[in-house]
Each structure stands twice: as C-alpha cells, then as structure tokens.
Amino acid sequence: MDCLSALEMKKSKFKSSLHEVDRNDSVQLADKLLYLKNRRDCLLQELEKLQSMEEEDDDDLENSDDEVRAAKAQIDFLEQIQEASRLAGVSVYSRVGNSIVLTLDTGYRGEFFSPYYLELVKKKSGGISLSHHSLPSFIPITHLSKEYLEADITSIKTFLDKISDMLYAYVCRREEVNMSKKLFDEELSVSSTQAVDLIELTLESSAARPRLEIQLKYGDLLCVLPSEVEIQCSKGLARSLQVALSEELSNRLKNIPLSQALTSIQEYIDSST
C-alpha cells in the first residue's frame, strides 16, 4: 500500500470517528497533528529511497560528477519539500524525476473537502518552476511563483505557506456562508464573489426580527472575518433600536464566525425589547 492510500485510509477512519455535533478546536488540532505525522513519514520514506539509490549507485557515479550533482540536487529539493510539508494540509501526491505533485487538503470544523494540486519542477539551473495546478482562479499563483519560486529554492516553504493560508481563509468564508444557509433555509438569501471576499445577505423578517440587508467586505484573501460591514434594517423597529442592532451585529460579524453572529441576532433583540 502506498503512502497516499495509507493516508487516505487513516483520514477516512479518523473522519468516521468524529462526532457530528461536537466538532471543536481540539478535534481540529488532533486531526492536523495526525496529518502532519503521516506526511512526515511519507516524505522520510521518499528521502530514504533516494539516498539509498545514491549509495547503491555510488560506484557507477564515482566518475560522473554531473550525475552526483544531480542526485544531491534532487535530495536537496526533496528536503525542501519535506520542510514545507510541516505546513498543515500539504502532502506529496507523486514524484517522477524532477517533478513533484503536491496535494493541498482543505477542511473546516472537522469536515474535509476536495483537495487542490500543484506540480513543481526542479530546473537544471537550480530553481523551481510551477508546471500545473488546480487552484481557484482568484489565487494569485503567477505572482506568488515569481516572487518565491524563481528567485530562491529555499523560499518554497513560504510559497506553500501563502497558498495554504489563502485556501484556508477561502474555505472558512465559503463554509460559514453554507452553514448560515442551512441554519436559516429560505429566510436567508446570499450572493458573493467567487473568492467569497464580498458577501451580500438578506435575512427576511420574522415575528420578532426585522428584515436585514448585510454586506460583508474582506480586506484581502487571507481574511476569515470581514473588515467592513454594512447593515440596513427594515422599518418596524424604533430608530434607536435599529441603530443599536446594526452596531451590535456589525461588531459581532467582525469578531465571530458568520453563522454564530447571525444566530445571535434573536437573542440580542429579545434582550433589547
């Protein structure tokens, strides 16, 4: 069984053991540690194989400086990937020659989603180039590649760190919108950009809640909470209560996840009337 299959089996077993309701930070941390341990083991196996190949072929390579340098460069490249894999959510999917395909897993509150892929190629000149990827179009991959890959091979960790952080923030924003839709069903309508960095929500009125129109703007692709919030309340509440509700909800939206902020509205209204 290869490393990827083993990892997927452990991932599946771990997912099935999660409680559907109690998906707290401890579960997420345990999950992250499990992934990092398996990815470290996979990478160590890859490195050991490469080093073993170099030792076995030592006699043949003795008179070939170019091949020796190539082998050592390959080890250096793999060690850089190994270091980068300490980031949560990054693992080696496959390696062929000077090409390595990385998997960037995504998840939120204990639930896993479709991964993304990057193919990196070690160039003869010593640098790294991005060959292919399946990242969302809003990730500035071209800019990140030029800034972190072309200049220095040791920047690969920073390169993967940036991408992982952007994917994590994107999934957080997206899943908070999805959770809010499930909580409020037809009462809530939502529209957003592809990156979910601009969200417009309309929460219809209920017996004890006014109609709310909310716009959320996120400062950049790394933000999981909005930097700007605009709220409009429908008529039906006293002006002072409308202002107080808008200010309170705006503050909550900027400091706690969207689904939690929206579900706390009724509690606030009840305590204010």
C-alpha positions as CSV (number, residue, x, y, z in Angstrom):
1,M,0.0,0.0,0.0
2,D,1.5,3.4,-1.0
3,C,1.7,6.4,1.3
4,L,-1.2,8.2,-0.3
5,S,-3.5,5.1,0.1
6,A,-2.4,4.7,3.7
7,L,-3.0,8.4,4.4
8,E,-6.5,8.3,2.8
9,M,-7.4,5.2,4.9
10,K,-6.3,6.9,8.1
11,K,-8.1,10.0,7.0
12,S,-11.3,8.1,6.4
13,K,-11.1,6.3,9.7
14,F,-10.5,9.5,11.6
15,K,-13.4,11.2,9.9
16,S,-15.8,8.4,10.8
17,S,-14.9,8.8,14.5
18,L,-15.7,12.4,14.6
19,H,-18.9,13.4,16.4
20,E,-21.3,15.2,14.1
21,V,-22.2,17.9,16.6
22,D,-19.1,18.3,18.7
23,R,-16.5,19.4,16.2
24,N,-14.5,21.7,18.4
25,D,-11.0,23.1,18.2
26,S,-9.5,20.0,19.9
27,V,-10.7,17.8,17.2
28,Q,-9.3,20.0,14.5
29,L,-5.9,20.1,16.3
30,A,-5.8,16.3,16.7
31,D,-6.8,16.0,13.0
32,K,-4.0,18.3,11.9
33,L,-1.4,16.5,14.0
34,L,-2.4,13.2,12.5
35,Y,-2.0,14.5,9.0
36,L,1.4,16.1,9.7
37,K,2.7,12.8,11.2
38,N,1.7,10.8,8.2
39,R,3.0,13.3,5.7
40,R,6.3,13.4,7.6
41,D,6.5,9.6,7.4
42,C,5.8,9.6,3.7
43,L,8.4,12.2,2.9
44,L,11.0,10.4,5.0
45,Q,10.4,7.2,3.0
46,E,10.8,9.1,-0.2
47,L,14.1,10.7,1.0
48,E,15.4,7.3,2.3
49,K,14.7,5.7,-1.1
50,L,16.6,8.5,-2.9
51,Q,19.5,8.3,-0.5
52,S,19.6,4.5,-0.9
53,M,19.7,4.8,-4.6
54,E,22.6,7.2,-4.4
55,E,24.5,4.8,-2.1
56,E,23.8,1.7,-4.3
57,D,24.9,3.6,-7.4
58,D,28.0,5.1,-5.8
59,D,30.4,3.1,-7.8
60,D,28.7,3.9,-11.1
61,L,28.6,7.6,-10.2
62,E,32.1,7.8,-9.0
63,N,33.4,9.0,-12.3
64,S,30.4,11.1,-13.2
65,D,30.4,14.5,-11.4
66,D,27.2,15.6,-13.2
67,E,25.2,12.6,-12.0
68,V,26.5,13.1,-8.5
69,R,25.5,16.7,-8.5
70,A,22.1,15.9,-10.0
71,A,21.5,13.3,-7.3
72,K,22.5,15.6,-4.5
73,A,20.3,18.4,-6.0
74,Q,17.4,16.0,-6.0
75,I,17.9,15.2,-2.4
76,D,18.1,18.9,-1.6
77,F,14.9,19.5,-3.5
78,L,13.1,16.7,-1.6
79,E,14.4,18.1,1.7
80,Q,12.9,21.4,0.9
81,I,9.6,19.8,0.2
82,Q,9.9,17.8,3.4
83,E,10.4,21.1,5.3
84,A,7.5,22.7,3.6
85,S,5.2,19.7,4.4
86,R,5.2,20.7,8.0
87,L,2.5,23.1,7.0
88,A,-1.0,21.7,7.7
89,G,-2.7,20.4,4.6
90,V,0.3,19.9,2.3
91,S,1.5,16.4,1.3
92,V,3.3,14.8,-1.6
93,Y,1.0,13.1,-4.1
94,S,3.5,11.8,-6.5
95,R,7.1,12.2,-7.6
96,V,8.5,11.4,-11.1
97,G,12.1,12.5,-11.9
98,N,12.4,16.2,-11.2
99,S,8.7,16.7,-10.9
100,I,6.7,16.6,-7.6
101,V,2.9,16.9,-7.4
102,L,1.7,18.3,-4.1
103,T,-1.7,17.9,-2.5
104,L,-3.2,20.8,-0.6
105,D,-6.1,19.4,1.5
106,T,-8.9,21.7,2.7
107,G,-11.2,21.3,5.6
108,Y,-13.3,23.2,8.2
109,R,-14.6,22.2,11.6
110,G,-13.6,18.6,11.1
111,E,-15.1,18.2,7.6
112,F,-12.8,17.6,4.6
113,F,-13.3,18.9,1.1
114,S,-11.8,18.4,-2.4
115,P,-8.1,18.9,-2.4
116,Y,-6.1,21.1,-4.8
117,Y,-2.9,20.1,-6.6
118,L,0.4,21.7,-7.6
119,E,3.1,20.3,-9.8
120,L,6.5,21.7,-9.2
121,V,9.6,21.0,-11.4
122,K,13.2,21.3,-10.3
123,K,15.0,23.1,-13.1
124,K,18.6,22.3,-14.2
125,S,19.6,25.8,-13.3
126,G,18.7,25.1,-9.7
127,G,15.4,26.9,-9.4
128,I,11.9,25.6,-9.2
129,S,9.0,26.3,-11.7
130,L,5.3,25.7,-11.4
131,S,4.2,23.4,-14.1
132,H,0.4,22.8,-13.5
133,H,-2.1,23.5,-10.8
134,S,-5.8,23.2,-10.0
135,L,-6.1,26.2,-7.7
136,P,-9.1,28.6,-7.9
137,S,-8.5,31.4,-10.4
138,F,-8.6,34.1,-7.7
139,I,-5.4,32.8,-6.1
140,P,-2.5,35.0,-7.5
141,I,-0.4,31.9,-8.3
142,T,1.6,33.6,-11.1
143,H,2.7,36.4,-8.8
144,L,3.5,34.1,-5.9
145,S,5.5,31.8,-8.2
146,K,7.6,34.7,-9.5
147,E,8.2,36.1,-6.0
148,Y,9.0,32.9,-4.2
149,L,10.0,30.1,-6.6
150,E,12.1,31.7,-9.3
151,A,14.5,33.6,-7.0
152,D,15.4,31.0,-4.3
153,I,14.7,27.3,-3.8
154,T,14.6,27.9,0.0
155,S,11.5,30.1,-0.5
156,I,9.3,27.1,-1.4
157,K,8.1,26.9,2.2
158,T,6.9,30.5,2.1
159,F,5.3,29.9,-1.3
160,L,3.3,26.9,0.0
161,D,2.5,28.8,3.3
162,K,1.0,31.7,1.4
163,I,-1.2,29.4,-0.8
164,S,-2.3,27.3,2.2
165,D,-3.3,30.4,4.1
166,M,-5.4,31.7,1.2
167,L,-7.1,28.4,0.7
168,Y,-7.8,28.1,4.4
169,A,-9.3,31.6,4.6
170,Y,-11.4,30.9,1.4
171,V,-12.8,27.6,2.8
172,C,-13.6,29.3,6.1
173,R,-15.6,32.1,4.4
174,R,-17.3,29.7,2.0
175,E,-18.4,27.2,4.6
176,E,-19.6,29.9,7.0
177,V,-21.9,31.0,4.2
178,N,-23.1,27.4,3.6
179,M,-23.7,26.8,7.3
180,S,-25.7,30.1,7.5
181,K,-27.9,28.9,4.6
182,K,-28.6,25.6,6.3
183,L,-29.5,27.4,9.6
184,F,-31.9,29.9,8.1
185,D,-33.0,28.0,5.0
186,E,-35.3,30.1,2.8
187,E,-35.2,33.0,5.2
188,L,-31.6,33.8,4.1
189,S,-30.5,34.7,0.5
190,V,-26.9,35.1,-0.3
191,S,-24.7,36.3,-3.2
192,S,-21.0,36.5,-3.3
193,T,-17.9,36.8,-5.4
194,Q,-16.0,33.6,-6.5
195,A,-13.5,34.2,-3.7
196,V,-16.3,34.9,-1.2
197,D,-14.5,38.1,-0.3
198,L,-17.6,40.2,-0.9
199,I,-20.8,38.8,0.5
200,E,-24.3,40.2,0.3
201,L,-27.0,38.7,2.6
202,T,-30.7,39.3,3.0
203,L,-32.3,37.9,6.2
204,E,-36.0,38.1,5.9
205,S,-38.1,39.3,8.8
206,S,-39.8,37.0,11.3
207,A,-42.3,37.6,14.1
208,A,-39.7,39.2,16.3
209,R,-36.9,40.1,13.9
210,P,-36.7,42.9,11.3
211,R,-35.6,42.3,7.7
212,L,-31.8,42.7,7.5
213,E,-29.6,43.5,4.5
214,I,-26.0,42.9,5.2
215,Q,-22.9,43.5,3.1
216,L,-19.5,42.0,4.1
217,K,-16.2,43.1,2.7
218,Y,-12.9,41.3,3.4
219,G,-9.7,43.2,3.4
220,D,-7.7,40.5,1.4
221,L,-7.7,36.8,0.5
222,L,-6.2,36.0,3.9
223,C,-9.1,37.3,6.0
224,V,-11.5,35.0,7.6
225,L,-13.6,37.8,9.1
226,P,-14.8,40.9,7.3
227,S,-13.0,44.2,7.7
228,E,-16.1,46.2,6.6
229,V,-19.8,45.6,7.4
230,E,-22.8,47.5,6.2
231,I,-26.3,46.7,7.6
232,Q,-29.7,48.0,6.8
233,C,-32.7,47.2,9.0
234,S,-36.3,47.3,7.7
235,K,-38.8,49.6,9.3
236,G,-40.7,48.2,12.2
237,L,-38.2,48.8,15.0
238,A,-37.7,52.0,16.9
239,R,-34.9,54.1,15.3
240,S,-32.7,53.8,18.4
241,L,-33.1,50.0,18.4
242,Q,-32.2,49.9,14.7
243,V,-29.0,51.8,15.3
244,A,-28.1,49.7,18.3
245,L,-28.9,46.4,16.4
246,S,-26.8,47.5,13.4
247,E,-23.8,48.4,15.6
248,E,-24.0,45.3,17.7
249,L,-24.4,42.9,14.7
250,S,-21.6,44.7,12.9
251,N,-19.3,44.2,15.9
252,R,-20.2,40.5,16.1
253,L,-19.7,39.9,12.4
254,K,-16.2,41.4,12.6
255,N,-15.3,39.2,15.6
256,I,-17.0,35.8,15.4
257,P,-17.9,33.5,12.5
258,L,-20.8,34.5,10.3
259,S,-23.2,31.7,11.3
260,Q,-22.7,32.4,15.0
261,A,-23.2,36.1,14.5
262,L,-26.5,35.6,12.6
263,T,-27.9,33.1,15.1
264,S,-27.1,35.6,18.0
265,I,-29.4,38.3,16.5
266,Q,-32.6,37.0,18.0
267,E,-31.0,36.7,21.4
268,Y,-29.9,40.3,21.2
269,I,-33.3,41.6,20.0
270,D,-35.1,39.7,22.8
271,S,-32.8,41.3,25.4
272,S,-33.2,44.7,24.0
273,T,-37.0,44.8,23.8
